[in-house]
Amino acid sequence: MLQLNRIYKVFNEGTPDEKVALNNIQLTLNKGDFVTIIGSNGAGKSTLMNLISGVMFPDEGSIYIDGQDVTMMPEYVRSRYIGRVFQDPMAGTAPSMTIEENLAIAYSRNQKRTLRNGVTKKRRDYFREVLETLHLGLENRLQARVGLLSGGERQALSLLMATFTEPAILLLDEHTAALDPARAELITNLTKEIVQQYGLTTLMVTHNMQQAIDVGNRLIMMDKGQIILEVDEKAKKGLTVEKLLAEFQRIRGEHLVNDRAVLS
């Protein structure tokens, strides 16, 4: 479970460049919830993800994961409970290391940190087994350096690394945005399969409104550092892009020349 209580974050406070990035964010994800986040650039989506993962800390408010207060817990400690996949396929992996070395590090994320005996025969067999689920042939390339993989292959590997220890919270930060449509569809389908298989509590940021509607059981919309719309599972089933745009315009209380551009 993830609980955000009255989160407030401001950048460059007291200067002409002051910006309120998050303003009184209140959000609860129950175990197994898969929540998609949609919003315009500057809405606070990335800041929200960074606060949850421990990259930065809130100025006010608290963050709980499975009932534990992690508000001021540093990122390296919090990573035991959190898996994260980034937009850039080059992030989240060590390109100079092999596939199995990357998997060994991820496998030890929620254990005592050590590289000793990082890749044992037992672990290698397990890595091959889980890699087979990606259907990309990576189970036969354990010694390949990750930097030589394609963007889609690296993103699939990153997704696997973030989830195969079954983290308490999975954060997906526009993880299909940098991929071509075919690879994006592959990663989206893999995401749904893995999240469902392990029952992972997931928060996914996307600029793709149709993807936000199709994936997960809840949807939230952010704007100017606030959550302006929450859609539950029942309402989400009847949601369309047109309805989502109309609701955004209604809440903003203004006419937007191109709503699609604002939300993309």
C-alpha positions as a Markdown table, in Angstrom:
| # | Residue | x | y | z |
|---|---|---|---|---|
| 1 | Met | 0.0 | 0.0 | 0.0 |
| 2 | Leu | 1.1 | 3.6 | -0.8 |
| 3 | Gln | -0.2 | 6.6 | 1.1 |
| 4 | Leu | 0.7 | 10.2 | 0.4 |
| 5 | Asn | -0.5 | 12.7 | 3.0 |
| 6 | Arg | -0.8 | 16.4 | 2.2 |
| 7 | Ile | 2.4 | 16.5 | 0.1 |
| 8 | Tyr | 3.8 | 19.9 | -0.7 |
| 9 | Lys | 7.0 | 20.7 | -2.7 |
| 10 | Val | 8.3 | 24.0 | -3.9 |
| 11 | Phe | 11.4 | 24.8 | -6.0 |
| 12 | Asn | 13.4 | 28.0 | -5.7 |
| 13 | Glu | 11.3 | 29.2 | -2.8 |
| 14 | Gly | 11.5 | 32.9 | -2.1 |
| 15 | Thr | 13.0 | 33.8 | -5.6 |
| 16 | Pro | 11.4 | 35.1 | -8.8 |
| 17 | Asp | 11.6 | 31.6 | -10.1 |
| 18 | Glu | 9.6 | 30.0 | -7.3 |
| 19 | Lys | 7.4 | 27.2 | -8.5 |
| 20 | Val | 5.0 | 25.1 | -6.5 |
| 21 | Ala | 5.6 | 21.6 | -7.9 |
| 22 | Leu | 3.1 | 19.8 | -5.7 |
| 23 | Asn | 0.3 | 21.3 | -3.7 |
| 24 | Asn | -1.5 | 19.3 | -1.0 |
| 25 | Ile | -1.3 | 15.9 | -2.8 |
| 26 | Gln | -3.5 | 13.3 | -1.0 |
| 27 | Leu | -3.4 | 9.9 | -2.6 |
| 28 | Thr | -3.8 | 6.3 | -1.4 |
| 29 | Leu | -3.1 | 3.1 | -3.4 |
| 30 | Asn | -4.4 | -0.1 | -1.9 |
| 31 | Lys | -2.5 | -3.3 | -2.5 |
| 32 | Gly | -2.8 | -4.4 | -6.1 |
| 33 | Asp | -4.0 | -1.0 | -7.4 |
| 34 | Phe | -2.7 | -0.1 | -10.8 |
| 35 | Val | -3.1 | 3.7 | -11.2 |
| 36 | Thr | -2.3 | 5.6 | -14.3 |
| 37 | Ile | -1.4 | 9.3 | -14.2 |
| 38 | Ile | -2.1 | 11.8 | -17.0 |
| 39 | Gly | -1.3 | 15.5 | -17.1 |
| 40 | Ser | 0.3 | 18.3 | -19.0 |
| 41 | Asn | 4.0 | 19.1 | -18.9 |
| 42 | Gly | 4.8 | 20.8 | -15.6 |
| 43 | Ala | 1.8 | 19.2 | -13.8 |
| 44 | Gly | 4.1 | 17.6 | -11.2 |
| 45 | Lys | 4.1 | 14.0 | -12.4 |
| 46 | Ser | 7.8 | 13.5 | -12.4 |
| 47 | Thr | 8.2 | 15.3 | -9.1 |
| 48 | Leu | 5.7 | 13.0 | -7.5 |
| 49 | Met | 7.6 | 9.9 | -8.7 |
| 50 | Asn | 10.9 | 11.4 | -7.4 |
| 51 | Leu | 9.4 | 12.0 | -4.0 |
| 52 | Ile | 8.0 | 8.5 | -3.8 |
| 53 | Ser | 11.3 | 6.9 | -4.8 |
| 54 | Gly | 13.3 | 9.1 | -2.5 |
| 55 | Val | 15.2 | 11.1 | -5.1 |
| 56 | Met | 14.0 | 14.2 | -3.2 |
| 57 | Phe | 12.0 | 14.9 | -0.1 |
| 58 | Pro | 8.8 | 16.8 | 0.4 |
| 59 | Asp | 8.8 | 20.2 | 2.1 |
| 60 | Glu | 5.6 | 19.2 | 3.9 |
| 61 | Gly | 3.6 | 16.0 | 4.3 |
| 62 | Ser | 4.4 | 12.3 | 4.7 |
| 63 | Ile | 4.8 | 9.1 | 2.6 |
| 64 | Tyr | 4.0 | 5.6 | 3.8 |
| 65 | Ile | 4.7 | 2.3 | 2.2 |
| 66 | Asp | 3.0 | -0.7 | 3.7 |
| 67 | Gly | 2.4 | 1.3 | 6.8 |
| 68 | Gln | 6.0 | 2.4 | 7.2 |
| 69 | Asp | 6.9 | 6.1 | 7.2 |
| 70 | Val | 9.5 | 6.5 | 4.5 |
| 71 | Thr | 9.2 | 10.3 | 4.1 |
| 72 | Met | 12.8 | 11.0 | 4.9 |
| 73 | Met | 14.3 | 7.6 | 4.0 |
| 74 | Pro | 17.1 | 7.9 | 1.5 |
| 75 | Glu | 16.7 | 6.5 | -2.0 |
| 76 | Tyr | 19.2 | 3.7 | -1.6 |
| 77 | Val | 17.3 | 2.4 | 1.4 |
| 78 | Arg | 13.9 | 2.9 | 0.0 |
| 79 | Ser | 14.9 | 1.0 | -3.2 |
| 80 | Arg | 14.4 | -2.2 | -1.2 |
| 81 | Tyr | 10.6 | -1.6 | -1.4 |
| 82 | Ile | 10.4 | 0.2 | -4.8 |
| 83 | Gly | 10.9 | -0.9 | -8.4 |
| 84 | Arg | 11.2 | 1.9 | -11.0 |
| 85 | Val | 11.4 | 1.9 | -14.8 |
| 86 | Phe | 12.3 | 5.2 | -16.5 |
| 87 | Gln | 11.4 | 6.7 | -19.9 |
| 88 | Asp | 15.0 | 6.4 | -21.2 |
| 89 | Pro | 15.9 | 2.8 | -22.1 |
| 90 | Met | 19.5 | 3.7 | -21.2 |
| 91 | Ala | 18.5 | 4.4 | -17.6 |
| 92 | Gly | 17.9 | 1.8 | -14.9 |
| 93 | Thr | 20.6 | -0.6 | -16.2 |
| 94 | Ala | 24.4 | -0.7 | -16.2 |
| 95 | Pro | 25.3 | -0.8 | -20.0 |
| 96 | Ser | 28.9 | -2.0 | -19.5 |
| 97 | Met | 27.8 | -5.0 | -17.5 |
| 98 | Thr | 26.2 | -8.2 | -18.8 |
| 99 | Ile | 22.6 | -9.2 | -18.6 |
| 100 | Glu | 23.2 | -11.6 | -15.8 |
| 101 | Glu | 25.3 | -9.2 | -13.8 |
| 102 | Asn | 22.5 | -6.6 | -14.1 |
| 103 | Leu | 20.0 | -9.2 | -13.0 |
| 104 | Ala | 22.2 | -10.2 | -10.1 |
| 105 | Ile | 22.3 | -6.7 | -8.8 |
| 106 | Ala | 18.5 | -6.2 | -9.1 |
| 107 | Tyr | 17.9 | -9.6 | -7.5 |
| 108 | Ser | 19.9 | -8.4 | -4.4 |
| 109 | Arg | 18.0 | -5.2 | -4.1 |
| 110 | Asn | 16.0 | -6.2 | -1.1 |
| 111 | Gln | 18.8 | -8.2 | 0.5 |
| 112 | Lys | 22.1 | -7.3 | 2.1 |
| 113 | Arg | 24.2 | -5.5 | -0.6 |
| 114 | Thr | 27.1 | -7.6 | -1.8 |
| 115 | Leu | 28.5 | -8.7 | -5.2 |
| 116 | Arg | 30.1 | -11.8 | -3.7 |
| 117 | Asn | 28.6 | -14.9 | -5.4 |
| 118 | Gly | 26.4 | -12.5 | -7.4 |
| 119 | Val | 25.9 | -15.0 | -10.2 |
| 120 | Thr | 25.7 | -18.6 | -9.0 |
| 121 | Lys | 24.5 | -21.5 | -11.1 |
| 122 | Lys | 21.2 | -21.5 | -9.2 |
| 123 | Arg | 20.7 | -17.9 | -9.9 |
| 124 | Arg | 21.8 | -18.2 | -13.6 |
| 125 | Asp | 19.2 | -20.9 | -14.1 |
| 126 | Tyr | 16.5 | -18.7 | -12.5 |
| 127 | Phe | 17.5 | -15.8 | -14.6 |
| 128 | Arg | 17.1 | -17.9 | -17.8 |
| 129 | Glu | 13.7 | -19.0 | -16.5 |
| 130 | Val | 12.4 | -15.4 | -15.9 |
| 131 | Leu | 14.0 | -14.1 | -19.1 |
| 132 | Glu | 12.1 | -16.7 | -21.1 |
| 133 | Thr | 8.9 | -15.0 | -20.1 |
| 134 | Leu | 9.9 | -11.9 | -22.2 |
| 135 | His | 9.9 | -14.0 | -25.4 |
| 136 | Leu | 12.9 | -12.0 | -26.7 |
| 137 | Gly | 15.6 | -14.7 | -26.6 |
| 138 | Leu | 17.5 | -12.9 | -23.9 |
| 139 | Glu | 17.8 | -16.1 | -21.9 |
| 140 | Asn | 20.4 | -17.2 | -24.5 |
| 141 | Arg | 22.4 | -14.0 | -24.2 |
| 142 | Leu | 23.2 | -13.8 | -20.5 |
| 143 | Gln | 26.8 | -12.8 | -21.3 |
| 144 | Ala | 25.8 | -10.0 | -23.6 |
| 145 | Arg | 26.6 | -6.5 | -22.5 |
| 146 | Val | 23.4 | -4.6 | -21.9 |
| 147 | Gly | 24.6 | -1.6 | -23.8 |
| 148 | Leu | 24.4 | -3.6 | -27.0 |
| 149 | Leu | 20.7 | -4.4 | -26.6 |
| 150 | Ser | 18.0 | -2.5 | -28.5 |
| 151 | Gly | 15.9 | 0.1 | -26.8 |
| 152 | Gly | 13.0 | -2.3 | -26.5 |
| 153 | Glu | 15.1 | -5.2 | -25.2 |
| 154 | Arg | 16.7 | -2.9 | -22.6 |
| 155 | Gln | 13.3 | -1.6 | -21.5 |
| 156 | Ala | 11.9 | -5.2 | -21.2 |
| 157 | Leu | 15.0 | -6.1 | -19.1 |
| 158 | Ser | 14.5 | -3.0 | -17.0 |
| 159 | Leu | 10.9 | -3.9 | -16.4 |
| 160 | Leu | 11.9 | -7.4 | -15.4 |
| 161 | Met | 14.7 | -6.1 | -13.1 |
| 162 | Ala | 12.2 | -3.8 | -11.4 |
| 163 | Thr | 9.6 | -6.5 | -10.7 |
| 164 | Phe | 11.0 | -9.9 | -10.2 |
| 165 | Thr | 11.7 | -9.3 | -6.5 |
| 166 | Glu | 8.0 | -8.3 | -6.2 |
| 167 | Pro | 8.5 | -4.8 | -4.8 |
| 168 | Ala | 5.9 | -3.2 | -2.6 |
| 169 | Ile | 5.5 | -0.4 | -5.1 |
| 170 | Leu | 6.2 | -0.3 | -8.8 |
| 171 | Leu | 6.8 | 3.1 | -10.5 |
| 172 | Leu | 6.6 | 3.4 | -14.2 |
| 173 | Asp | 7.8 | 6.8 | -15.5 |
| 174 | Glu | 6.6 | 7.1 | -19.1 |
| 175 | His | 8.4 | 3.8 | -19.7 |
| 176 | Thr | 7.1 | 3.3 | -23.2 |
| 177 | Ala | 7.4 | 6.9 | -24.5 |
| 178 | Ala | 10.8 | 6.6 | -26.1 |
| 179 | Leu | 10.0 | 3.4 | -28.0 |
| 180 | Asp | 8.5 | 2.9 | -31.5 |
| 181 | Pro | 4.8 | 1.8 | -31.6 |
| 182 | Ala | 5.5 | -1.9 | -31.9 |
| 183 | Arg | 8.0 | -2.0 | -29.0 |
| 184 | Ala | 5.8 | 0.3 | -26.9 |
| 185 | Glu | 2.9 | -2.2 | -27.4 |
| 186 | Leu | 5.2 | -5.1 | -26.4 |
| 187 | Ile | 6.3 | -3.4 | -23.2 |
| 188 | Thr | 2.8 | -2.3 | -22.4 |
| 189 | Asn | 1.5 | -5.9 | -22.7 |
| 190 | Leu | 4.5 | -7.2 | -20.7 |
| 191 | Thr | 3.7 | -4.6 | -18.0 |
| 192 | Lys | 0.1 | -5.7 | -17.7 |
| 193 | Glu | 1.1 | -9.4 | -17.6 |
| 194 | Ile | 3.8 | -8.9 | -14.9 |
| 195 | Val | 1.7 | -6.6 | -12.7 |
| 196 | Gln | -1.2 | -9.0 | -12.9 |
| 197 | Gln | 1.0 | -12.0 | -12.2 |
| 198 | Tyr | 2.5 | -10.6 | -9.1 |
| 199 | Gly | -0.4 | -8.4 | -8.0 |
| 200 | Leu | 1.9 | -5.4 | -7.8 |
| 201 | Thr | 0.8 | -2.0 | -6.5 |
| 202 | Thr | 1.7 | 0.2 | -9.5 |
| 203 | Leu | 1.8 | 3.9 | -10.4 |
| 204 | Met | 2.3 | 4.7 | -14.0 |
| 205 | Val | 2.9 | 8.1 | -15.6 |
| 206 | Thr | 2.0 | 8.4 | -19.3 |
| 207 | His | 1.3 | 11.1 | -21.9 |
| 208 | Asn | -0.7 | 8.7 | -23.9 |
| 209 | Met | -4.3 | 9.2 | -23.0 |
| 210 | Gln | -5.6 | 6.0 | -24.6 |
| 211 | Gln | -2.9 | 4.0 | -22.7 |
| 212 | Ala | -3.9 | 5.7 | -19.5 |
| 213 | Ile | -7.5 | 4.6 | -20.1 |
| 214 | Asp | -6.7 | 1.1 | -21.2 |
| 215 | Val | -4.2 | 0.1 | -18.5 |
| 216 | Gly | -4.8 | -0.3 | -14.8 |
| 217 | Asn | -7.9 | 0.0 | -12.6 |
| 218 | Arg | -7.7 | 3.7 | -11.6 |
| 219 | Leu | -6.7 | 7.0 | -13.3 |
| 220 | Ile | -5.8 | 10.3 | -11.9 |
| 221 | Met | -5.2 | 13.6 | -13.8 |
| 222 | Met | -2.8 | 16.2 | -12.5 |
| 223 | Asp | -2.5 | 19.9 | -13.3 |
| 224 | Lys | -0.4 | 22.7 | -11.8 |
| 225 | Gly | 0.8 | 20.4 | -9.0 |
| 226 | Gln | -2.6 | 19.2 | -7.9 |
| 227 | Ile | -4.7 | 16.1 | -8.5 |
| 228 | Ile | -7.7 | 17.6 | -10.3 |
| 229 | Leu | -9.5 | 14.3 | -11.3 |
| 230 | Glu | -9.7 | 10.8 | -9.9 |
| 231 | Val | -11.5 | 8.0 | -11.9 |
| 232 | Asp | -12.3 | 4.8 | -10.1 |
| 233 | Glu | -12.4 | 1.3 | -11.7 |
| 234 | Lys | -16.1 | 1.4 | -12.6 |
| 235 | Ala | -16.0 | 4.9 | -14.2 |
| 236 | Lys | -12.8 | 4.0 | -16.0 |
| 237 | Lys | -14.5 | 1.2 | -18.0 |
| 238 | Gly | -16.7 | 3.8 | -19.8 |
| 239 | Leu | -14.0 | 6.4 | -20.2 |
| 240 | Thr | -12.9 | 7.6 | -23.6 |
| 241 | Val | -10.3 | 10.1 | -24.7 |
| 242 | Glu | -13.0 | 12.6 | -25.7 |
| 243 | Lys | -14.7 | 12.3 | -22.3 |
| 244 | Leu | -11.3 | 12.7 | -20.6 |
| 245 | Leu | -10.6 | 15.9 | -22.6 |
| 246 | Ala | -14.0 | 17.3 | -21.9 |
| 247 | Glu | -13.5 | 16.7 | -18.2 |
| 248 | Phe | -10.1 | 18.4 | -18.3 |
| 249 | Gln | -11.6 | 21.4 | -20.0 |
| 250 | Arg | -14.6 | 21.6 | -17.5 |
| 251 | Ile | -12.3 | 21.4 | -14.5 |
| 252 | Arg | -9.9 | 24.0 | -15.9 |
| 253 | Gly | -12.8 | 26.3 | -16.6 |
| 254 | Glu | -11.3 | 27.7 | -19.7 |
| 255 | His | -11.3 | 27.0 | -23.5 |
| 256 | Leu | -8.2 | 25.3 | -24.7 |
| 257 | Val | -7.3 | 25.6 | -28.4 |
| 258 | Asn | -5.8 | 22.2 | -28.4 |
| 259 | Asp | -6.5 | 20.0 | -25.4 |
| 260 | Arg | -4.6 | 17.1 | -26.9 |
| 261 | Ala | -1.5 | 19.2 | -27.1 |
| 262 | Val | -1.8 | 20.3 | -23.5 |
| 263 | Leu | -2.0 | 16.7 | -22.3 |
| 264 | Ser | 0.8 | 15.4 | -24.6 |
